[in-house]
Amino acid sequence: MSDAILVLAEHLRGEISEITYAMLGAGRNLAKALNAPLYAVLLGSDLAPLAARLGAADKVFLVENPQLNLASAGTAAALLKELMAQQQVGLVLVGGTNVSMGIGSVLSVRTGLPFVNFCKKISWDGALTCTSQLFGGKILADVKLTDGRGVISIYPGSFPAEAGKSEAAPTTVKLELPVAASTVLFKRYIEPEAGDIDITKQNVLVAVGRGIQSQANVALAEELAQALGGAVCASRPVIDQGWLPLSRQVGKSGMTVKPRLYLALGISGAPEHWEGMQGSQLIIAVNTDPKAPIFDGAHYGVCGDALELVPALAEKIKAKKGAA
Ligand SMILES: Cc1cc2nc3c(=O)[nH]c(=O)nc-3n(C[C@H](O)[C@H](O)[C@H](O)COP(=O)(O)OP(=O)(O)OC[C@H]3O[C@@H](n4cnc5c(N)ncnc54)[C@H](O)[C@@H]3O)c2cc1C
């Protein structure tokens, strides 16, 4: 049997995060291929009810300490290193999230194991091949971990979370590990703006970019989104102008969305934007510039003025709905 695979389970305010299930699903496939046990570790307080939801793992280790609820990368990495040595772990999966990305890189340095970031696909054919998304999706690099050992950060949304959910009751083991003092302390969690819609859950998104030209014109897009039964989201310049709240930003420093329809209005298609919406089922772009990069990836393109097209389209849809 090979060395164990360990998933660093993420949780927030009493809930297991979806990325944890995605990692458990990916880890389970690897465990089968490598004939290795699959472990999960939970750091923080009140962990028993959380552990009960990690039935996809063969064993769940609990390190109870309130200081670990949002531990610094250094503190968490020190614990993981100790756990790896104690339990013969060769491969660690962490979330490609704000919480865990730093932990993965520090752990890699401290253990001397390679770190594969932004991993979207993993396969095993005698060596472990991880496909890493670089430069906002412009490059996909296949990285081989020849001995199957390393630290991998899993790109959110790349592996199905359902595969890591199980009703089984896992074996849980409480560990007493020393928690190192940290120079970085978690002070408080700042809630995102409340009352706004969740753009990651919309089937239809009307996305506005700098080409929308003014805040007043965002209302045109709102009208179209309403007619289509969707919501409005935006590229970063629109958010930076304060025309829409941050919760509506799509892209590298915003949300990743996968709607059935993504209608991009006056968006050039910079890699940082593309990264957040490339998984949309149908992308239709409207842009005055025929050379805009968004047309390279969109399924359909309209070379024209969004400010003319949008009200006309909203009217047509409303008329059609009225007639129906
Ligand atoms: C570290 C980092 C993180 C970033 N994160 C993000 C992110 O999360 N999300 C994001 O979006 N960007 C992000 N960016 C910014 C990104 O690089 C681009 O600058 C940004 O996406 C451009 O937004 P845009 O397409 O709206 O504007 P522009 O690039 O200015 O494009 C506007 C487009 O509108 C077209 N246009 C103008 N008038 C009309 C009209 N009347 N009708 C139709 N088309 C018209 C123009 O031809 C042009 O193509 C990030 C950048 C960095 C460096």
The ligand as a Tripos MOL2 file, in Angstrom:
@<TRIPOS>MOLECULE
LIG
   53    58     1     0     0
SMALL
NO_CHARGES

@<TRIPOS>ATOM
      1 C1         -4.4390   40.8670  -10.7500 C.3       1 LIG1
      2 C2         -5.6110   41.3000  -11.6090 C.ar      1 LIG1
      3 C3         -6.8480   40.8170  -11.3130 C.ar      1 LIG1
      4 C4         -7.9350   41.1740  -12.1370 C.ar      1 LIG1
      5 N1         -9.1650   40.6570  -11.8420 N.ar      1 LIG1
      6 C5        -10.1870   40.9180  -12.6760 C.ar      1 LIG1
      7 C6        -11.4610   40.3290  -12.4570 C.ar      1 LIG1
      8 O1        -11.6900   39.5890  -11.4850 O.2       1 LIG1
      9 N2        -12.4390   40.5960  -13.3520 N.ar      1 LIG1
     10 C7        -12.2520   41.4190  -14.4290 C.ar      1 LIG1
     11 O2        -13.1960   41.6030  -15.2030 O.2       1 LIG1
     12 N3        -11.0600   42.0020  -14.6300 N.ar      1 LIG1
     13 C8        -10.0350   41.7940  -13.7910 C.ar      1 LIG1
     14 N4         -8.8460   42.4090  -13.9950 N.ar      1 LIG1
     15 C9         -8.7790   43.4820  -15.0350 C.3       1 LIG1
     16 C10        -8.6100   42.9580  -16.4430 C.3       1 LIG1
     17 O3         -7.2330   42.8360  -16.7430 O.3       1 LIG1
     18 C11        -9.2300   43.9420  -17.4760 C.3       1 LIG1
     19 O4         -8.6550   45.2090  -17.2950 O.3       1 LIG1
     20 C12       -10.7350   44.0640  -17.3510 C.3       1 LIG1
     21 O5        -11.3360   42.7840  -17.3630 O.3       1 LIG1
     22 C13       -11.2710   44.8710  -18.5270 C.3       1 LIG1
     23 O6        -12.6320   45.1010  -18.3420 O.3       1 LIG1
     24 P1        -13.5660   45.4490  -19.5700 P.3       1 LIG1
     25 O7        -13.5090   44.3670  -20.5770 O.co2     1 LIG1
     26 O8        -14.8900   45.8250  -19.0120 O.co2     1 LIG1
     27 O9        -12.9140   46.8150  -20.1250 O.3       1 LIG1
     28 P2        -12.0590   47.0970  -21.4320 P.3       1 LIG1
     29 O10       -10.9270   46.1740  -21.5540 O.co2     1 LIG1
     30 O11       -11.7900   48.5590  -21.4180 O.co2     1 LIG1
     31 O12       -13.0640   46.7410  -22.6210 O.3       1 LIG1
     32 C14       -14.2130   47.4580  -22.9250 C.3       1 LIG1
     33 C15       -14.7490   46.8780  -24.2290 C.3       1 LIG1
     34 O13       -15.9790   47.4900  -24.5260 O.3       1 LIG1
     35 C16       -16.0550   47.6540  -25.9380 C.3       1 LIG1
     36 N5        -17.0560   48.7020  -26.1610 N.ar      1 LIG1
     37 C17       -16.9380   50.0320  -25.9660 C.ar      1 LIG1
     38 N6        -18.1040   50.6560  -26.2160 N.ar      1 LIG1
     39 C18       -19.0100   49.6780  -26.5580 C.ar      1 LIG1
     40 C19       -20.3660   49.6710  -26.9250 C.ar      1 LIG1
     41 N7        -21.0880   50.8180  -26.9600 N.pl3     1 LIG1
     42 N8        -20.9490   48.4930  -27.2320 N.ar      1 LIG1
     43 C20       -20.2500   47.3130  -27.2030 C.ar      1 LIG1
     44 N9        -18.9340   47.2780  -26.8720 N.ar      1 LIG1
     45 C21       -18.3190   48.4430  -26.5410 C.ar      1 LIG1
     46 C22       -14.6460   47.9870  -26.3650 C.3       1 LIG1
     47 O14       -14.4510   47.6630  -27.7350 O.3       1 LIG1
     48 C23       -13.8390   47.1020  -25.4300 C.3       1 LIG1
     49 O15       -13.5460   45.8470  -26.0280 O.3       1 LIG1
     50 C24        -7.7600   42.0700  -13.2210 C.ar      1 LIG1
     51 C25        -6.4770   42.5520  -13.4870 C.ar      1 LIG1
     52 C26        -5.4200   42.1660  -12.7030 C.ar      1 LIG1
     53 C27        -4.0600   42.7020  -13.0330 C.3       1 LIG1
@<TRIPOS>BOND
     1     1     2 1
     2     2     3 ar
     3     2    52 ar
     4     3     4 ar
     5     4     5 ar
     6     4    50 ar
     7     5     6 ar
     8     6     7 ar
     9     6    13 1
    10     7     8 2
    11     7     9 ar
    12     9    10 ar
    13    10    11 2
    14    10    12 ar
    15    12    13 ar
    16    13    14 ar
    17    14    15 1
    18    14    50 ar
    19    15    16 1
    20    16    17 1
    21    16    18 1
    22    18    19 1
    23    18    20 1
    24    20    21 1
    25    20    22 1
    26    22    23 1
    27    23    24 1
    28    24    25 2
    29    24    26 1
    30    24    27 1
    31    27    28 1
    32    28    29 2
    33    28    30 1
    34    28    31 1
    35    31    32 1
    36    32    33 1
    37    33    34 1
    38    33    48 1
    39    34    35 1
    40    35    36 1
    41    35    46 1
    42    36    37 ar
    43    36    45 ar
    44    37    38 ar
    45    38    39 ar
    46    39    40 ar
    47    39    45 ar
    48    40    41 1
    49    40    42 ar
    50    42    43 ar
    51    43    44 ar
    52    44    45 ar
    53    46    47 1
    54    46    48 1
    55    48    49 1
    56    50    51 ar
    57    51    52 ar
    58    52    53 1
@<TRIPOS>SUBSTRUCTURE
     1 LIG1         1 GROUP 0 **** ****
